[in-house]
Amino acid sequence: MAMRDIRRLPFGRIGDGNIHIILNQPPGIDRDEITRYKSAIELELMRRLKAALDPLGIMNPGKVV
């Protein structure tokens, strides 16, 4: 995935006048792409941390971990 493929989502707040930019993957990209960049141990640690912080699985359900 090249930088040109990344979606940029600018948004701002009226109260503080700041503009924030979220970088998001392009539509249609495979979620399993993370396995190219993270080891099995790193992925397991991410899963365990998420389970500890979100035991009911209500934050970002169906996402990477």
PQR file of N, CA, C, O and H, with PARSE charges and radii, in Angstrom:
ATOM      1  N   MET A   1       0.855  -1.168   0.000 -0.4000 1.5000
ATOM      2  CA  MET A   1       0.000   0.000   0.000 -0.0000 2.0000
ATOM      3  C   MET A   1       0.902   1.232   0.000  0.5500 1.7000
ATOM      4  O   MET A   1       1.764   1.380   0.867 -0.5500 1.4000
ATOM      5  N   ALA A   2       0.706   2.081  -0.942 -0.4000 1.5000
ATOM      6  CA  ALA A   2       1.486   3.311  -1.044 -0.0000 2.0000
ATOM      7  C   ALA A   2       0.754   4.466  -0.361  0.5500 1.7000
ATOM      8  O   ALA A   2      -0.461   4.417  -0.166 -0.5500 1.4000
ATOM      9  H   ALA A   2       0.006   1.961  -1.646  0.4000 1.0000
ATOM     10  N   MET A   3       1.498   5.488  -0.006 -0.4000 1.5000
ATOM     11  CA  MET A   3       0.901   6.662   0.651 -0.0000 2.0000
ATOM     12  C   MET A   3      -0.225   7.252  -0.193  0.5500 1.7000
ATOM     13  O   MET A   3      -1.197   7.774   0.352 -0.5500 1.4000
ATOM     14  H   MET A   3       2.485   5.528  -0.164  0.4000 1.0000
ATOM     15  N   ARG A   4      -0.104   7.174  -1.500 -0.4000 1.5000
ATOM     16  CA  ARG A   4      -1.151   7.760  -2.352 -0.0000 2.0000
ATOM     17  C   ARG A   4      -2.483   7.025  -2.222  0.5500 1.7000
ATOM     18  O   ARG A   4      -3.538   7.564  -2.556 -0.5500 1.4000
ATOM     19  H   ARG A   4       0.686   6.750  -1.943  0.4000 1.0000
ATOM     20  N   ASP A   5      -2.418   5.762  -1.721 -0.4000 1.5000
ATOM     21  CA  ASP A   5      -3.634   4.962  -1.563 -0.0000 2.0000
ATOM     22  C   ASP A   5      -4.364   5.234  -0.258  0.5500 1.7000
ATOM     23  O   ASP A   5      -5.528   4.862  -0.110 -0.5500 1.4000
ATOM     24  H   ASP A   5      -1.562   5.324  -1.449  0.4000 1.0000
ATOM     25  N   ILE A   6      -3.697   5.873   0.683 -0.4000 1.5000
ATOM     26  CA  ILE A   6      -4.301   6.112   1.995 -0.0000 2.0000
ATOM     27  C   ILE A   6      -5.320   7.236   1.911  0.5500 1.7000
ATOM     28  O   ILE A   6      -5.066   8.286   1.321 -0.5500 1.4000
ATOM     29  H   ILE A   6      -2.752   6.175   0.562  0.4000 1.0000
ATOM     30  N   ARG A   7      -6.494   6.991   2.519 -0.4000 1.5000
ATOM     31  CA  ARG A   7      -7.541   8.015   2.552 -0.0000 2.0000
ATOM     32  C   ARG A   7      -7.255   8.992   3.686  0.5500 1.7000
ATOM     33  O   ARG A   7      -6.957   8.578   4.807 -0.5500 1.4000
ATOM     34  H   ARG A   7      -6.701   6.138   2.998  0.4000 1.0000
ATOM     35  N   ARG A   8      -7.343  10.267   3.400 -0.4000 1.5000
ATOM     36  CA  ARG A   8      -7.160  11.309   4.399 -0.0000 2.0000
ATOM     37  C   ARG A   8      -8.522  11.889   4.735  0.5500 1.7000
ATOM     38  O   ARG A   8      -9.259  12.312   3.845 -0.5500 1.4000
ATOM     39  H   ARG A   8      -7.584  10.603   2.489  0.4000 1.0000
ATOM     40  N   LEU A   9      -8.858  11.908   6.022 -0.4000 1.5000
ATOM     41  CA  LEU A   9     -10.162  12.374   6.454 -0.0000 2.0000
ATOM     42  C   LEU A   9      -9.989  13.559   7.404  0.5500 1.7000
ATOM     43  O   LEU A   9      -9.888  13.367   8.616 -0.5500 1.4000
ATOM     44  H   LEU A   9      -8.260  11.564   6.746  0.4000 1.0000
ATOM     45  N   PRO A  10      -9.953  14.777   6.869 -0.5600 1.5000
ATOM     46  CA  PRO A  10      -9.805  15.932   7.758  0.2800 2.0000
ATOM     47  C   PRO A  10     -11.122  16.253   8.456  0.5500 1.7000
ATOM     48  O   PRO A  10     -12.197  16.127   7.869 -0.5500 1.4000
ATOM     49  N   PHE A  11     -11.025  16.666   9.704 -0.4000 1.5000
ATOM     50  CA  PHE A  11     -12.198  17.151  10.424 -0.0000 2.0000
ATOM     51  C   PHE A  11     -11.720  18.184  11.434  0.5500 1.7000
ATOM     52  O   PHE A  11     -10.544  18.208  11.795 -0.5500 1.4000
ATOM     53  H   PHE A  11     -10.151  16.769  10.181  0.4000 1.0000
ATOM     54  N   GLY A  12     -12.609  19.015  11.878 -0.4000 1.5000
ATOM     55  CA  GLY A  12     -12.228  20.046  12.826 -0.0000 2.0000
ATOM     56  C   GLY A  12     -13.300  20.271  13.866  0.5500 1.7000
ATOM     57  O   GLY A  12     -14.404  19.731  13.797 -0.5500 1.4000
ATOM     58  H   GLY A  12     -13.565  18.996  11.584  0.4000 1.0000
ATOM     59  N   ARG A  13     -12.932  21.084  14.825 -0.4000 1.5000
ATOM     60  CA  ARG A  13     -13.859  21.457  15.888 -0.0000 2.0000
ATOM     61  C   ARG A  13     -14.012  22.968  15.890  0.5500 1.7000
ATOM     62  O   ARG A  13     -13.031  23.706  15.796 -0.5500 1.4000
ATOM     63  H   ARG A  13     -12.035  21.522  14.881  0.4000 1.0000
ATOM     64  N   ILE A  14     -15.229  23.408  15.997 -0.4000 1.5000
ATOM     65  CA  ILE A  14     -15.488  24.845  16.025 -0.0000 2.0000
ATOM     66  C   ILE A  14     -14.916  25.460  17.297  0.5500 1.7000
ATOM     67  O   ILE A  14     -14.355  26.555  17.265 -0.5500 1.4000
ATOM     68  H   ILE A  14     -16.026  22.809  16.073  0.4000 1.0000
ATOM     69  N   GLY A  15     -15.059  24.751  18.419 -0.4000 1.5000
ATOM     70  CA  GLY A  15     -14.653  25.293  19.709 -0.0000 2.0000
ATOM     71  C   GLY A  15     -13.188  25.666  19.800  0.5500 1.7000
ATOM     72  O   GLY A  15     -12.862  26.750  20.285 -0.5500 1.4000
ATOM     73  H   GLY A  15     -15.515  23.861  18.445  0.4000 1.0000
ATOM     74  N   ASP A  16     -12.289  24.789  19.341 -0.4000 1.5000
ATOM     75  CA  ASP A  16     -10.861  25.087  19.468 -0.0000 2.0000
ATOM     76  C   ASP A  16     -10.202  25.481  18.147  0.5500 1.7000
ATOM     77  O   ASP A  16      -9.039  25.884  18.131 -0.5500 1.4000
ATOM     78  H   ASP A  16     -12.554  23.909  18.947  0.4000 1.0000
ATOM     79  N   GLY A  17     -10.933  25.367  17.047 -0.4000 1.5000
ATOM     80  CA  GLY A  17     -10.407  25.796  15.748 -0.0000 2.0000
ATOM     81  C   GLY A  17      -9.352  24.875  15.162  0.5500 1.7000
ATOM     82  O   GLY A  17      -8.707  25.234  14.177 -0.5500 1.4000
ATOM     83  H   GLY A  17     -11.878  25.040  17.059  0.4000 1.0000
ATOM     84  N   ASN A  18      -9.161  23.704  15.739 -0.4000 1.5000
ATOM     85  CA  ASN A  18      -8.151  22.775  15.234 -0.0000 2.0000
ATOM     86  C   ASN A  18      -8.698  21.923  14.108  0.5500 1.7000
ATOM     87  O   ASN A  18      -9.882  21.588  14.078 -0.5500 1.4000
ATOM     88  H   ASN A  18      -9.685  23.413  16.540  0.4000 1.0000
ATOM     89  N   ILE A  19      -7.821  21.580  13.186 -0.4000 1.5000
ATOM     90  CA  ILE A  19      -8.158  20.631  12.136 -0.0000 2.0000
ATOM     91  C   ILE A  19      -7.311  19.386  12.375  0.5500 1.7000
ATOM     92  O   ILE A  19      -6.094  19.473  12.541 -0.5500 1.4000
ATOM     93  H   ILE A  19      -6.859  21.852  13.211  0.4000 1.0000
ATOM     94  N   HIS A  20      -7.958  18.244  12.391 -0.4000 1.5000
ATOM     95  CA  HIS A  20      -7.299  16.963  12.610 -0.0000 2.0000
ATOM     96  C   HIS A  20      -7.442  16.141  11.341  0.5500 1.7000
ATOM     97  O   HIS A  20      -8.447  16.232  10.636 -0.5500 1.4000
ATOM     98  H   HIS A  20      -8.946  18.173  12.256  0.4000 1.0000
ATOM     99  N   ILE A  21      -6.424  15.336  11.058 -0.4000 1.5000
ATOM    100  CA  ILE A  21      -6.468  14.491   9.867 -0.0000 2.0000
ATOM    101  C   ILE A  21      -6.312  13.040  10.304  0.5500 1.7000
ATOM    102  O   ILE A  21      -5.338  12.669  10.959 -0.5500 1.4000
ATOM    103  H   ILE A  21      -5.608  15.262  11.631  0.4000 1.0000
ATOM    104  N   ILE A  22      -7.293  12.236   9.927 -0.4000 1.5000
ATOM    105  CA  ILE A  22      -7.241  10.802  10.194 -0.0000 2.0000
ATOM    106  C   ILE A  22      -6.771  10.116   8.920  0.5500 1.7000
ATOM    107  O   ILE A  22      -7.282  10.388   7.834 -0.5500 1.4000
ATOM    108  H   ILE A  22      -8.084  12.537   9.395  0.4000 1.0000
ATOM    109  N   LEU A  23      -5.802   9.230   9.058 -0.4000 1.5000
ATOM    110  CA  LEU A  23      -5.331   8.436   7.927 -0.0000 2.0000
ATOM    111  C   LEU A  23      -6.009   7.080   8.010  0.5500 1.7000
ATOM    112  O   LEU A  23      -5.953   6.408   9.040 -0.5500 1.4000
ATOM    113  H   LEU A  23      -5.387   9.009   9.941  0.4000 1.0000
ATOM    114  N   ASN A  24      -6.649   6.682   6.916 -0.4000 1.5000
ATOM    115  CA  ASN A  24      -7.437   5.456   6.905 -0.0000 2.0000
ATOM    116  C   ASN A  24      -7.063   4.631   5.684  0.5500 1.7000
ATOM    117  O   ASN A  24      -6.658   5.173   4.655 -0.5500 1.4000
ATOM    118  H   ASN A  24      -6.694   7.228   6.079  0.4000 1.0000
ATOM    119  N   GLN A  25      -7.203   3.323   5.806 -0.4000 1.5000
ATOM    120  CA  GLN A  25      -6.877   2.447   4.684 -0.0000 2.0000
ATOM    121  C   GLN A  25      -7.875   2.638   3.547  0.5500 1.7000
ATOM    122  O   GLN A  25      -9.020   3.025   3.783 -0.5500 1.4000
ATOM    123  H   GLN A  25      -7.532   2.883   6.641  0.4000 1.0000
ATOM    124  N   PRO A  26      -7.453   2.370   2.331 -0.5600 1.5000
ATOM    125  CA  PRO A  26      -8.370   2.498   1.198  0.2800 2.0000
ATOM    126  C   PRO A  26      -9.459   1.440   1.253  0.5500 1.7000
ATOM    127  O   PRO A  26      -9.272   0.385   1.859 -0.5500 1.4000
ATOM    128  N   PRO A  27     -10.602   1.716   0.620 -0.5600 1.5000
ATOM    129  CA  PRO A  27     -11.684   0.738   0.603  0.2800 2.0000
ATOM    130  C   PRO A  27     -11.233  -0.556  -0.079  0.5500 1.7000
ATOM    131  O   PRO A  27     -10.467  -0.530  -1.043 -0.5500 1.4000
ATOM    132  N   GLY A  28     -11.712  -1.665   0.426 -0.4000 1.5000
ATOM    133  CA  GLY A  28     -11.429  -2.946  -0.206 -0.0000 2.0000
ATOM    134  C   GLY A  28     -10.127  -3.606   0.202  0.5500 1.7000
ATOM    135  O   GLY A  28      -9.825  -4.703  -0.266 -0.5500 1.4000
ATOM    136  H   GLY A  28     -12.334  -1.687   1.209  0.4000 1.0000
ATOM    137  N   ILE A  29      -9.341  -2.961   1.069 -0.4000 1.5000
ATOM    138  CA  ILE A  29      -8.071  -3.581   1.461 -0.0000 2.0000
ATOM    139  C   ILE A  29      -8.356  -4.713   2.448  0.5500 1.7000
ATOM    140  O   ILE A  29      -9.284  -4.629   3.253 -0.5500 1.4000
ATOM    141  H   ILE A  29      -9.586  -2.069   1.449  0.4000 1.0000
ATOM    142  N   ASP A  30      -7.568  -5.745   2.380 -0.4000 1.5000
ATOM    143  CA  ASP A  30      -7.757  -6.920   3.213 -0.0000 2.0000
ATOM    144  C   ASP A  30      -7.364  -6.613   4.655  0.5500 1.7000
ATOM    145  O   ASP A  30      -6.290  -6.057   4.888 -0.5500 1.4000
ATOM    146  H   ASP A  30      -6.814  -5.814   1.726  0.4000 1.0000
ATOM    147  N   ARG A  31      -8.213  -6.964   5.636 -0.4000 1.5000
ATOM    148  CA  ARG A  31      -7.907  -6.760   7.067 -0.0000 2.0000
ATOM    149  C   ARG A  31      -6.714  -7.567   7.498  0.5500 1.7000
ATOM    150  O   ARG A  31      -6.005  -7.180   8.426 -0.5500 1.4000
ATOM    151  H   ARG A  31      -9.085  -7.416   5.446  0.4000 1.0000
ATOM    152  N   ASP A  32      -6.475  -8.703   6.831 -0.4000 1.5000
ATOM    153  CA  ASP A  32      -5.361  -9.567   7.213 -0.0000 2.0000
ATOM    154  C   ASP A  32      -4.005  -8.990   6.810  0.5500 1.7000
ATOM    155  O   ASP A  32      -2.974  -9.620   7.047 -0.5500 1.4000
ATOM    156  H   ASP A  32      -7.051  -9.018   6.077  0.4000 1.0000
ATOM    157  N   GLU A  33      -3.994  -7.830   6.219 -0.4000 1.5000
ATOM    158  CA  GLU A  33      -2.755  -7.150   5.838 -0.0000 2.0000
ATOM    159  C   GLU A  33      -1.834  -6.981   7.044  0.5500 1.7000
ATOM    160  O   GLU A  33      -0.613  -6.970   6.887 -0.5500 1.4000
ATOM    161  H   GLU A  33      -4.832  -7.318   6.027  0.4000 1.0000
ATOM    162  N   ILE A  34      -2.392  -6.852   8.227 -0.4000 1.5000
ATOM    163  CA  ILE A  34      -1.587  -6.637   9.431 -0.0000 2.0000
ATOM    164  C   ILE A  34      -0.611  -7.781   9.675  0.5500 1.7000
ATOM    165  O   ILE A  34       0.447  -7.573  10.269 -0.5500 1.4000
ATOM    166  H   ILE A  34      -3.384  -6.861   8.354  0.4000 1.0000
ATOM    167  N   THR A  35      -0.952  -8.979   9.228 -0.4000 1.5000
ATOM    168  CA  THR A  35      -0.071 -10.121   9.462 -0.0000 2.0000
ATOM    169  C   THR A  35       1.236  -9.998   8.696  0.5500 1.7000
ATOM    170  O   THR A  35       2.197 -10.709   8.988 -0.5500 1.4000
ATOM    171  H   THR A  35      -1.812  -9.147   8.746  0.4000 1.0000
ATOM    172  N   ARG A  36       1.279  -9.105   7.724 -0.4000 1.5000
ATOM    173  CA  ARG A  36       2.536  -8.853   7.005 -0.0000 2.0000
ATOM    174  C   ARG A  36       3.479  -7.982   7.821  0.5500 1.7000
ATOM    175  O   ARG A  36       4.684  -7.969   7.566 -0.5500 1.4000
ATOM    176  H   ARG A  36       0.498  -8.528   7.486  0.4000 1.0000
ATOM    177  N   TYR A  37       2.950  -7.258   8.793 -0.4000 1.5000
ATOM    178  CA  TYR A  37       3.745  -6.275   9.530 -0.0000 2.0000
ATOM    179  C   TYR A  37       3.911  -6.598  11.009  0.5500 1.7000
ATOM    180  O   TYR A  37       4.807  -6.058  11.658 -0.5500 1.4000
ATOM    181  H   TYR A  37       1.971  -7.269   8.999  0.4000 1.0000
ATOM    182  N   LYS A  38       3.078  -7.454  11.543 -0.4000 1.5000
ATOM    183  CA  LYS A  38       3.141  -7.821  12.957 -0.0000 2.0000
ATOM    184  C   LYS A  38       3.394  -9.315  13.086  0.5500 1.7000
ATOM    185  O   LYS A  38       2.861 -10.120  12.322 -0.5500 1.4000
ATOM    186  H   LYS A  38       2.350  -7.893  11.016  0.4000 1.0000
ATOM    187  N   SER A  39       4.211  -9.668  14.058 -0.4000 1.5000
ATOM    188  CA  SER A  39       4.476 -11.087  14.297 -0.0000 2.0000
ATOM    189  C   SER A  39       3.290 -11.716  15.021  0.5500 1.7000
ATOM    190  O   SER A  39       2.401 -11.019  15.510 -0.5500 1.4000
ATOM    191  H   SER A  39       4.644  -9.015  14.678  0.4000 1.0000
ATOM    192  N   ALA A  40       3.295 -13.043  15.078 -0.4000 1.5000
ATOM    193  CA  ALA A  40       2.226 -13.755  15.779 -0.0000 2.0000
ATOM    194  C   ALA A  40       2.198 -13.372  17.259  0.5500 1.7000
ATOM    195  O   ALA A  40       1.126 -13.274  17.857 -0.5500 1.4000
ATOM    196  H   ALA A  40       4.017 -13.609  14.681  0.4000 1.0000
ATOM    197  N   ILE A  41       3.363 -13.160  17.842 -0.4000 1.5000
ATOM    198  CA  ILE A  41       3.437 -12.761  19.255 -0.0000 2.0000
ATOM    199  C   ILE A  41       2.843 -11.372  19.456  0.5500 1.7000
ATOM    200  O   ILE A  41       2.106 -11.148  20.416 -0.5500 1.4000
ATOM    201  H   ILE A  41       4.234 -13.240  17.357  0.4000 1.0000
ATOM    202  N   GLU A  42       3.154 -10.442  18.563 -0.4000 1.5000
ATOM    203  CA  GLU A  42       2.587  -9.094  18.667 -0.0000 2.0000
ATOM    204  C   GLU A  42       1.060  -9.112  18.540  0.5500 1.7000
ATOM    205  O   GLU A  42       0.360  -8.422  19.281 -0.5500 1.4000
ATOM    206  H   GLU A  42       3.752 -10.624  17.782  0.4000 1.0000
ATOM    207  N   LEU A  43       0.558  -9.898  17.602 -0.4000 1.5000
ATOM    208  CA  LEU A  43      -0.893  -9.999  17.423 -0.0000 2.0000
ATOM    209  C   LEU A  43      -1.562 -10.613  18.647  0.5500 1.7000
ATOM    210  O   LEU A  43      -2.637 -10.172  19.053 -0.5500 1.4000
ATOM    211  H   LEU A  43       1.127 -10.458  17.000  0.4000 1.0000
ATOM    212  N   GLU A  44      -0.937 -11.622  19.232 -0.4000 1.5000
ATOM    213  CA  GLU A  44      -1.503 -12.236  20.432 -0.0000 2.0000
ATOM    214  C   GLU A  44      -1.505 -11.257  21.597  0.5500 1.7000
ATOM    215  O   GLU A  44      -2.464 -11.214  22.368 -0.5500 1.4000
ATOM    216  H   GLU A  44      -0.064 -11.981  18.902  0.4000 1.0000
ATOM    217  N   LEU A  45      -0.445 -10.473  21.734 -0.4000 1.5000
ATOM    218  CA  LEU A  45      -0.406  -9.453  22.780 -0.0000 2.0000
ATOM    219  C   LEU A  45      -1.510  -8.426  22.578  0.5500 1.7000
ATOM    220  O   LEU A  45      -2.160  -8.016  23.540 -0.5500 1.4000
ATOM    221  H   LEU A  45       0.335 -10.507  21.109  0.4000 1.0000
ATOM    222  N   MET A  46      -1.724  -8.010  21.339 -0.4000 1.5000
ATOM    223  CA  MET A  46      -2.803  -7.061  21.039 -0.0000 2.0000
ATOM    224  C   MET A  46      -4.158  -7.656  21.425  0.5500 1.7000
ATOM    225  O   MET A  46      -4.995  -6.968  22.011 -0.5500 1.4000
ATOM    226  H   MET A  46      -1.196  -8.344  20.558  0.4000 1.0000
ATOM    227  N   ARG A  47      -4.374  -8.923  21.101 -0.4000 1.5000
ATOM    228  CA  ARG A  47      -5.644  -9.589  21.443 -0.0000 2.0000
ATOM    229  C   ARG A  47      -5.846  -9.665  22.957  0.5500 1.7000
ATOM    230  O   ARG A  47      -6.945  -9.426  23.458 -0.5500 1.4000
ATOM    231  H   ARG A  47      -3.695  -9.481  20.625  0.4000 1.0000
ATOM    232  N   ARG A  48      -4.776 -10.000  23.675 -0.4000 1.5000
ATOM    233  CA  ARG A  48      -4.881 -10.107  25.133 -0.0000 2.0000
ATOM    234  C   ARG A  48      -5.143  -8.744  25.783  0.5500 1.7000
ATOM    235  O   ARG A  48      -5.945  -8.638  26.710 -0.5500 1.4000
ATOM    236  H   ARG A  48      -3.883 -10.194  23.268  0.4000 1.0000
ATOM    237  N   LEU A  49      -4.468  -7.715  25.294 -0.4000 1.5000
ATOM    238  CA  LEU A  49      -4.704  -6.367  25.828 -0.0000 2.0000
ATOM    239  C   LEU A  49      -6.142  -5.934  25.578  0.5500 1.7000
ATOM    240  O   LEU A  49      -6.800  -5.387  26.463 -0.5500 1.4000
ATOM    241  H   LEU A  49      -3.817  -7.802  24.540  0.4000 1.0000
ATOM    242  N   LYS A  50      -6.622  -6.184  24.364 -0.4000 1.5000
ATOM    243  CA  LYS A  50      -8.006  -5.819  24.062 -0.0000 2.0000
ATOM    244  C   LYS A  50      -8.975  -6.590  24.945  0.5500 1.7000
ATOM    245  O   LYS A  50      -9.944  -6.017  25.442 -0.5500 1.4000
ATOM    246  H   LYS A  50      -6.088  -6.629  23.645  0.4000 1.0000
ATOM    247  N   ALA A  51      -8.732  -7.867  25.145 -0.4000 1.5000
ATOM    248  CA  ALA A  51      -9.610  -8.675  25.998 -0.0000 2.0000
ATOM    249  C   ALA A  51      -9.601  -8.166  27.441  0.5500 1.7000
ATOM    250  O   ALA A  51     -10.635  -8.178  28.110 -0.5500 1.4000
ATOM    251  H   ALA A  51      -7.944  -8.333  24.741  0.4000 1.0000
ATOM    252  N   ALA A  52      -8.440  -7.720  27.921 -0.4000 1.5000
ATOM    253  CA  ALA A  52      -8.345  -7.205  29.284 -0.0000 2.0000
ATOM    254  C   ALA A  52      -9.076  -5.878  29.429  0.5500 1.7000
ATOM    255  O   ALA A  52      -9.736  -5.637  30.440 -0.5500 1.4000
ATOM    256  H   ALA A  52      -7.600  -7.710  27.378  0.4000 1.0000
ATOM    257  N   LEU A  53      -8.963  -5.019  28.423 -0.4000 1.5000
ATOM    258  CA  LEU A  53      -9.575  -3.689  28.486 -0.0000 2.0000
ATOM    259  C   LEU A  53     -11.036  -3.686  28.055  0.5500 1.7000
ATOM    260  O   LEU A  53     -11.805  -2.812  28.455 -0.5500 1.4000
ATOM    261  H   LEU A  53      -8.427  -5.215  27.602  0.4000 1.0000
ATOM    262  N   ASP A  54     -11.413  -4.659  27.244 -0.4000 1.5000
ATOM    263  CA  ASP A  54     -12.774  -4.706  26.692 -0.0000 2.0000
ATOM    264  C   ASP A  54     -13.301  -6.150  26.729  0.5500 1.7000
ATOM    265  O   ASP A  54     -13.496  -6.765  25.680 -0.5500 1.4000
ATOM    266  H   ASP A  54     -10.788  -5.369  26.919  0.4000 1.0000
ATOM    267  N   PRO A  55     -13.530  -6.685  27.927 -0.5600 1.5000
ATOM    268  CA  PRO A  55     -13.921  -8.092  28.031  0.2800 2.0000
ATOM    269  C   PRO A  55     -15.243  -8.430  27.340  0.5500 1.7000
ATOM    270  O   PRO A  55     -15.467  -9.584  26.973 -0.5500 1.4000
ATOM    271  N   LEU A  56     -16.110  -7.454  27.161 -0.4000 1.5000
ATOM    272  CA  LEU A  56     -17.387  -7.723  26.489 -0.0000 2.0000
ATOM    273  C   LEU A  56     -17.306  -7.537  24.970  0.5500 1.7000
ATOM    274  O   LEU A  56     -18.267  -7.824  24.257 -0.5500 1.4000
ATOM    275  H   LEU A  56     -15.929  -6.517  27.459  0.4000 1.0000
ATOM    276  N   GLY A  57     -16.172  -7.061  24.483 -0.4000 1.5000
ATOM    277  CA  GLY A  57     -15.985  -6.884  23.046 -0.0000 2.0000
ATOM    278  C   GLY A  57     -16.883  -5.837  22.420  0.5500 1.7000
ATOM    279  O   GLY A  57     -17.319  -5.998  21.280 -0.5500 1.4000
ATOM    280  H   GLY A  57     -15.391  -6.828  25.062  0.4000 1.0000
ATOM    281  N   ILE A  58     -17.171  -4.747  23.160 -0.4000 1.5000
ATOM    282  CA  ILE A  58     -18.080  -3.732  22.637 -0.0000 2.0000
ATOM    283  C   ILE A  58     -17.376  -2.556  21.968  0.5500 1.7000
ATOM    284  O   ILE A  58     -18.013  -1.763  21.274 -0.5500 1.4000
ATOM    285  H   ILE A  58     -16.817  -4.617  24.086  0.4000 1.0000
ATOM    286  N   MET A  59     -16.067  -2.440  22.174 -0.4000 1.5000
ATOM    287  CA  MET A  59     -15.317  -1.355  21.515 -0.0000 2.0000
ATOM    288  C   MET A  59     -14.772  -1.842  20.179  0.5500 1.7000
ATOM    289  O   MET A  59     -13.997  -2.798  20.134 -0.5500 1.4000
ATOM    290  H   MET A  59     -15.549  -3.084  22.737  0.4000 1.0000
ATOM    291  N   ASN A  60     -15.166  -1.201  19.112 -0.4000 1.5000
ATOM    292  CA  ASN A  60     -14.724  -1.563  17.767 -0.0000 2.0000
ATOM    293  C   ASN A  60     -14.936  -3.044  17.454  0.5500 1.7000
ATOM    294  O   ASN A  60     -13.980  -3.732  17.096 -0.5500 1.4000
ATOM    295  H   ASN A  60     -15.796  -0.425  19.149  0.4000 1.0000
ATOM    296  N   PRO A  61     -16.153  -3.546  17.579 -0.5600 1.5000
ATOM    297  CA  PRO A  61     -16.380  -4.968  17.299  0.2800 2.0000
ATOM    298  C   PRO A  61     -16.067  -5.312  15.843  0.5500 1.7000
ATOM    299  O   PRO A  61     -16.381  -4.551  14.927 -0.5500 1.4000
ATOM    300  N   GLY A  62     -15.449  -6.462  15.655 -0.4000 1.5000
ATOM    301  CA  GLY A  62     -15.140  -6.939  14.309 -0.0000 2.0000
ATOM    302  C   GLY A  62     -13.937  -6.291  13.668  0.5500 1.7000
ATOM    303  O   GLY A  62     -13.698  -6.474  12.475 -0.5500 1.4000
ATOM    304  H   GLY A  62     -15.195  -7.079  16.400  0.4000 1.0000
ATOM    305  N   LYS A  63     -13.173  -5.535  14.440 -0.4000 1.5000
ATOM    306  CA  LYS A  63     -11.981  -4.887  13.870 -0.0000 2.0000
ATOM    307  C   LYS A  63     -10.806  -5.853  13.919  0.5500 1.7000
ATOM    308  O   LYS A  63     -10.993  -7.052  14.128 -0.5500 1.4000
ATOM    309  H   LYS A  63     -13.367  -5.387  15.409  0.4000 1.0000
ATOM    310  N   VAL A  64      -9.616  -5.345  13.730 -0.4000 1.5000
ATOM    311  CA  VAL A  64      -8.434  -6.186  13.536 -0.0000 2.0000
ATOM    312  C   VAL A  64      -8.260  -7.230  14.637  0.5500 1.7000
ATOM    313  O   VAL A  64      -8.048  -8.406  14.341 -0.5500 1.4000
ATOM    314  H   VAL A  64      -9.464  -4.372  13.560  0.4000 1.0000
ATOM    315  N   VAL A  65      -8.346  -6.826  15.878 -0.4000 1.5000
ATOM    316  CA  VAL A  65      -8.204  -7.802  16.981 -0.0000 2.0000
ATOM    317  C   VAL A  65      -9.450  -7.796  17.826  0.5500 1.7000
ATOM    318  O   VAL A  65      -9.538  -8.540  18.802 -0.5500 1.4000
ATOM    319  H   VAL A  65      -8.519  -5.871  16.119  0.4000 1.0000
TER
END
